[in-house]
Amino acid sequence: AMAEAGGHPDACRAIGSMVCANKTNPSDMNKLHDLYTATPAHRRPPASLVHRHDLLDILVRAVFDPRVKVTPSLVPKYHWLLAYASSAPSIPDGPAYGSPADDGPAYGSPAEEQ
């Protein structure tokens, strides 16, 4: 994942900030959400950057632990990033499979099932 990080310093800074603090923060969550929902899709950071176990633990805690306080207006962004991080496959040197920038068949399409 870190080999792909060079072209995405903003994503690396946001992830690094949260991992070092062992908690999320609104600024970094907004930044990651904006980066991963950017248009055009080829400018998005690779999914592998958010596949870090320590980051996923922090996101799960933020979403599911009632003791963790999350700004209510950001809850959908937390949910989206956690869902994306847990479901988007890593593809070396390319976008997540099935994303708008991918020319391959979408999951569950007839071409994939053959």
C-alpha positions as CSV (number, residue, x, y, z in Angstrom):
1,A,0.0,0.0,0.0
2,M,2.8,2.4,0.8
3,A,4.3,2.0,-2.6
4,E,1.1,3.4,-4.1
5,A,1.0,6.2,-1.5
6,G,3.5,8.6,-3.2
7,G,1.0,10.1,-5.5
8,H,-1.6,10.7,-2.8
9,P,0.1,12.8,0.0
10,D,-3.2,14.3,1.3
11,A,-4.7,10.8,1.8
12,C,-1.5,9.6,3.5
13,R,-1.4,12.7,5.8
14,A,-5.1,12.2,6.8
15,I,-4.6,8.4,7.5
16,G,-1.3,9.0,9.3
17,S,-2.9,11.6,11.5
18,M,-5.7,9.4,12.6
19,V,-3.5,6.3,13.1
20,C,-1.0,8.3,15.2
21,A,-3.7,9.7,17.3
22,N,-5.6,6.4,17.4
23,K,-8.8,8.2,16.7
24,T,-10.7,9.9,13.9
25,N,-11.1,13.6,13.6
26,P,-13.6,15.6,11.5
27,S,-11.0,17.3,9.3
28,D,-9.3,14.1,8.2
29,M,-12.6,12.3,7.7
30,N,-13.8,15.1,5.5
31,K,-10.5,15.0,3.5
32,L,-10.6,11.2,3.0
33,H,-14.3,11.3,2.0
34,D,-13.6,14.1,-0.5
35,L,-10.6,12.3,-1.9
36,Y,-12.3,8.9,-2.3
37,T,-15.4,10.4,-3.9
38,A,-13.5,12.7,-6.2
39,T,-14.4,13.1,-9.8
40,P,-12.8,11.9,-12.1
41,A,-12.3,8.5,-10.6
42,H,-8.7,8.2,-11.8
43,R,-7.7,10.9,-9.3
44,R,-8.9,8.9,-6.3
45,P,-6.3,7.3,-4.0
46,P,-6.0,3.5,-4.3
47,A,-8.3,1.5,-2.0
48,S,-5.3,-0.2,-0.5
49,L,-4.5,2.9,1.5
50,V,-7.6,2.5,3.6
51,H,-7.2,-1.3,4.0
52,R,-4.8,-0.7,6.9
53,H,-6.0,-2.8,9.9
54,D,-5.2,0.0,12.4
55,L,-7.3,2.5,10.4
56,L,-10.2,0.0,10.0
57,D,-10.1,-0.6,13.8
58,I,-10.3,3.1,14.4
59,L,-13.2,3.5,11.9
60,V,-15.1,0.5,13.4
61,R,-14.7,2.0,16.9
62,A,-15.9,5.4,15.7
63,V,-19.0,4.0,14.0
64,F,-20.0,1.3,16.5
65,D,-18.7,2.2,20.0
66,P,-21.3,4.4,21.7
67,R,-18.6,6.0,23.9
68,V,-17.0,7.6,20.8
69,K,-18.6,10.9,20.0
70,V,-18.9,11.6,16.2
71,T,-20.2,14.9,14.8
72,P,-23.7,14.0,13.7
73,S,-23.4,15.6,10.3
74,L,-20.3,13.5,9.5
75,V,-21.9,10.1,10.4
76,P,-22.8,9.3,6.7
77,K,-19.2,10.0,5.7
78,Y,-17.9,7.7,8.4
79,H,-20.3,5.0,7.2
80,W,-19.3,5.5,3.6
81,L,-15.6,5.3,4.3
82,L,-15.9,2.2,6.4
83,A,-18.1,0.5,3.8
84,Y,-15.7,1.4,1.0
85,A,-12.6,0.4,3.0
86,S,-14.2,-3.0,3.8
87,S,-15.5,-3.8,0.4
88,A,-13.3,-2.2,-2.3
89,P,-10.7,-4.6,-3.6
90,S,-7.1,-3.5,-4.2
91,I,-6.0,-3.6,-7.7
92,P,-2.3,-2.7,-8.4
93,D,-1.9,0.3,-10.6
94,G,-5.6,0.8,-11.2
95,P,-9.0,1.8,-9.7
96,A,-11.2,-0.4,-7.6
97,Y,-12.7,-3.1,-9.7
98,G,-16.2,-2.1,-10.7
99,S,-15.6,1.6,-10.2
100,P,-16.7,4.0,-12.9
101,A,-13.2,4.2,-14.3
102,D,-12.9,0.5,-14.7
103,D,-13.7,-1.0,-18.0
104,G,-14.1,-4.6,-16.7
105,P,-17.4,-6.2,-15.8
106,A,-19.1,-5.2,-12.6
107,Y,-19.5,-7.8,-9.8
108,G,-22.2,-10.3,-10.5
109,S,-22.3,-9.5,-14.2
110,P,-22.8,-12.4,-16.6
111,A,-19.3,-12.0,-17.9
112,E,-17.8,-12.7,-14.5
113,E,-20.0,-15.7,-13.7
114,Q,-18.9,-17.6,-16.7
